[in-house]
Amino acid sequence: MECIVHFEVVHEDGPKKLRGLLFLDKGAIPGEAELVEMFKDMKFNVRLEDREKLIFKPVNPGDFLEIRITGYDNGQEKSKDDHNLKSIVGNLLPQKPTGL
């Protein structure tokens, strides 16, 4: 399945938002090797600097400062019903008149 990777390439004059495309098994998220290969295909030669924050640094300093992964889009529903939130909102909304 297709997975769109949203990321920012940070230059000295500011970040530039870009996207990349990966093909993964259903339900899988991209790993370090897939991301590095995707960036290499896009002519960004990088290494993983911070695994938790998903920050990549250039192998050749001076090309750019870093790349930050900002999100993934694999076409699956992102939001789920939050029953507690619905209950709170339902209690805050004015109730319908009960009639005579």
Backbone as CSV, one residue per row, in Angstrom:
resi,resn,N_x,N_y,N_z,CA_x,CA_y,CA_z,C_x,C_y,C_z
1,MET,0.830,-1.182,0.000,0.000,0.000,0.000,0.874,1.244,0.000
2,GLU,0.314,2.334,-0.462,1.055,3.590,-0.519,1.086,4.270,0.842
3,CYS,2.212,4.881,1.148,2.362,5.668,2.367,3.039,6.979,1.977
4,ILE,2.340,8.076,2.199,2.908,9.396,1.915,3.608,9.875,3.183
5,VAL,4.876,10.227,3.043,5.680,10.700,4.162,5.782,12.218,4.053
6,HIS,5.312,12.916,5.074,5.394,14.380,5.114,6.646,14.748,5.911
7,PHE,7.448,15.653,5.356,8.670,16.050,6.045,9.054,17.473,5.694
8,GLU,9.958,18.021,6.510,10.496,19.355,6.290,12.001,19.260,6.095
9,VAL,12.488,19.912,5.059,13.927,20.049,4.860,14.290,21.430,5.395
10,VAL,15.118,21.445,6.434,15.457,22.702,7.101,16.746,23.262,6.496
11,HIS,16.620,24.451,5.901,17.764,25.196,5.366,18.028,26.374,6.292
12,GLU,19.114,27.062,6.086,19.424,28.227,6.921,18.360,29.309,6.805
13,ASP,17.733,29.409,5.638,16.712,30.437,5.447,15.310,29.947,5.798
14,GLY,15.180,28.762,6.395,13.887,28.266,6.854,13.555,26.894,6.303
15,PRO,12.485,26.302,6.813,12.099,24.954,6.392,11.294,24.963,5.085
16,LYS,11.384,23.869,4.363,10.593,23.676,3.153,9.850,22.355,3.312
17,LYS,8.520,22.399,3.218,7.704,21.206,3.396,7.651,20.417,2.093
18,LEU,7.917,19.116,2.208,7.896,18.219,1.055,7.199,16.924,1.433
19,ARG,6.984,16.074,0.423,6.387,14.756,0.647,7.148,13.722,-0.162
20,GLY,7.152,12.520,0.361,7.748,11.383,-0.330,6.755,10.241,-0.343
21,LEU,6.999,9.259,-1.192,6.085,8.135,-1.333,6.825,6.828,-1.106
22,LEU,6.231,5.976,-0.280,6.767,4.638,-0.031,5.672,3.617,-0.271
23,PHE,6.065,2.418,-0.662,5.134,1.310,-0.804,5.451,0.301,0.292
24,LEU,4.473,0.075,1.184,4.662,-0.789,2.351,3.563,-1.828,2.411
25,ASP,3.773,-2.839,3.262,2.719,-3.802,3.538,1.604,-3.091,4.295
26,LYS,0.383,-3.600,4.149,-0.763,-2.978,4.801,-0.566,-2.924,6.317
27,GLY,-0.795,-1.749,6.894,-0.683,-1.553,8.333,0.736,-1.289,8.824
28,ALA,1.737,-1.370,7.948,3.127,-1.159,8.355,3.463,0.327,8.348
29,ILE,4.414,0.696,9.186,4.932,2.055,9.156,6.376,1.990,8.668
30,PRO,6.847,3.046,8.027,8.197,3.002,7.477,9.263,2.918,8.555
31,GLY,10.289,2.144,8.285,11.426,2.038,9.181,12.570,2.913,8.717
32,GLU,13.648,2.881,9.467,14.817,3.717,9.157,15.348,3.444,7.756
33,ALA,15.499,2.172,7.393,16.068,1.817,6.086,15.193,2.327,4.944
34,GLU,13.867,2.179,5.074,12.964,2.647,4.011,13.024,4.162,3.866
35,LEU,13.088,4.866,5.002,13.136,6.332,4.947,14.451,6.825,4.343
36,VAL,15.568,6.237,4.764,16.868,6.647,4.217,16.910,6.382,2.715
37,GLU,16.367,5.236,2.277,16.345,4.905,0.849,15.444,5.874,0.078
38,MET,14.301,6.220,0.645,13.404,7.186,0.002,14.111,8.530,-0.174
39,PHE,14.788,8.997,0.896,15.512,10.258,0.797,16.639,10.171,-0.234
40,LYS,17.313,9.030,-0.287,18.393,8.851,-1.266,17.844,8.944,-2.685
41,ASP,16.673,8.354,-2.925,16.036,8.445,-4.245,15.678,9.886,-4.597
42,MET,15.462,10.715,-3.559,15.128,12.125,-3.761,16.377,13.006,-3.747
43,LYS,17.541,12.381,-3.784,18.840,13.079,-3.806,19.194,13.746,-2.486
44,PHE,18.631,13.242,-1.371,19.014,13.675,-0.033,19.810,12.540,0.596
45,ASN,21.113,12.715,0.722,21.964,11.689,1.323,22.020,11.948,2.825
46,VAL,21.289,11.120,3.616,21.117,11.392,5.043,21.434,10.172,5.896
47,ARG,21.554,10.452,7.193,21.673,9.417,8.213,20.723,9.803,9.337
48,LEU,20.215,8.808,10.072,19.294,9.079,11.168,20.062,9.646,12.351
49,GLU,19.650,10.818,12.808,20.295,11.485,13.938,19.537,11.230,15.245
50,ASP,18.219,11.373,15.215,17.404,11.226,16.417,16.230,10.303,16.098
51,ARG,16.282,9.086,16.630,15.274,8.073,16.333,13.899,8.445,16.894
52,GLU,13.835,9.058,18.079,12.556,9.413,18.693,11.863,10.559,17.970
53,LYS,12.622,11.567,17.587,12.040,12.736,16.926,12.046,12.612,15.402
54,LEU,12.608,11.506,14.875,12.709,11.259,13.430,13.378,12.430,12.709
55,ILE,14.590,12.732,13.152,15.382,13.791,12.543,16.567,13.154,11.829
56,PHE,16.751,13.552,10.574,17.844,13.053,9.752,18.802,14.197,9.461
57,LYS,20.091,13.898,9.489,21.128,14.892,9.192,21.795,14.531,7.865
58,PRO,22.283,15.539,7.137,22.956,15.253,5.875,24.310,14.592,6.100
59,VAL,24.662,13.670,5.203,25.985,13.049,5.255,27.042,14.074,4.860
60,ASN,26.709,14.940,3.904,27.606,16.015,3.468,27.116,17.332,4.060
61,PRO,27.733,17.802,5.151,27.279,19.058,5.760,27.319,20.209,4.763
62,GLY,26.350,21.094,4.907,26.283,22.250,4.023,25.164,22.150,3.005
63,ASP,24.709,20.924,2.700,23.598,20.772,1.753,22.315,21.355,2.343
64,PHE,22.048,21.028,3.597,20.902,21.507,4.360,21.203,21.190,5.817
65,LEU,20.391,21.694,6.732,20.664,21.491,8.155,20.146,20.146,8.660
66,GLU,18.883,19.824,8.346,18.300,18.560,8.772,16.990,18.319,8.056
67,ILE,16.498,17.093,8.188,15.173,16.725,7.690,14.384,16.199,8.873
68,ARG,13.156,16.710,9.020,12.268,16.280,10.109,11.023,15.628,9.508
69,ILE,10.726,14.416,9.943,9.484,13.757,9.535,8.355,14.396,10.339
70,THR,7.307,14.863,9.655,6.200,15.509,10.353,4.943,14.653,10.384
71,GLY,4.881,13.606,9.543,3.701,12.754,9.582,3.681,11.740,8.456
72,TYR,2.757,10.798,8.591,2.541,9.760,7.592,1.077,9.773,7.197
73,ASP,0.807,9.448,5.953,-0.561,9.310,5.483,-0.638,8.014,4.690
74,ASN,-1.265,6.996,5.300,-1.374,5.717,4.613,-2.795,5.441,4.148
75,GLY,-3.633,6.469,4.153,-4.979,6.336,3.638,-5.974,5.757,4.621
76,GLN,-5.529,5.397,5.817,-6.445,4.854,6.807,-7.045,5.987,7.616
77,GLU,-8.202,5.726,8.169,-8.891,6.718,8.994,-8.008,7.083,10.186
78,LYS,-7.784,8.370,10.389,-6.908,8.812,11.467,-7.659,9.037,12.769
79,SER,-8.884,9.475,12.666,-9.598,9.817,13.896,-10.568,8.708,14.270
80,LYS,-10.736,8.539,15.551,-11.688,7.578,16.083,-12.671,8.345,16.948
81,ASP,-13.859,7.797,17.106,-14.847,8.449,17.963,-14.350,8.473,19.395
82,ASP,-14.381,9.620,19.980,-14.023,9.778,21.388,-15.329,9.915,22.158
83,HIS,-15.783,8.820,22.759,-17.074,8.810,23.432,-17.108,9.755,24.623
84,ASN,-16.000,9.898,25.345,-15.954,10.829,26.472,-16.120,12.265,26.005
85,LEU,-15.448,12.615,24.903,-15.563,13.965,24.367,-16.995,14.235,23.908
86,LYS,-17.609,13.265,23.243,-18.992,13.435,22.805,-19.921,13.635,24.001
87,SER,-19.685,12.922,25.075,-20.508,13.049,26.269,-20.380,14.437,26.876
88,ILE,-19.157,14.927,26.969,-18.925,16.264,27.537,-19.589,17.327,26.682
89,VAL,-19.379,17.239,25.365,-19.970,18.227,24.455,-21.489,18.143,24.510
90,GLY,-22.018,16.921,24.572,-23.467,16.742,24.656,-24.052,17.379,25.898
91,ASN,-23.321,17.333,27.007,-23.802,17.942,28.246,-23.703,19.461,28.215
92,LEU,-22.794,20.001,27.425,-22.632,21.450,27.352,-23.629,22.099,26.394
93,LEU,-24.086,21.354,25.404,-25.041,21.916,24.433,-26.407,22.070,25.081
94,PRO,-27.153,23.085,24.661,-28.494,23.249,25.222,-29.376,22.054,24.857
95,GLN,-30.162,21.597,25.824,-31.036,20.456,25.598,-32.302,20.899,24.854
96,LYS,-32.887,19.974,24.110,-34.130,20.262,23.381,-35.258,20.396,24.395
97,PRO,-36.219,21.257,24.101,-37.363,21.378,25.010,-38.121,20.049,25.103
98,THR,-38.614,19.737,26.276,-39.266,18.456,26.495,-40.723,18.451,26.071
99,GLY,-41.320,19.537,25.790,-42.732,19.575,25.375,-43.650,19.840,26.557
100,LEU,-44.950,19.705,26.324,-45.925,20.042,27.362,-46.168,18.913,28.266
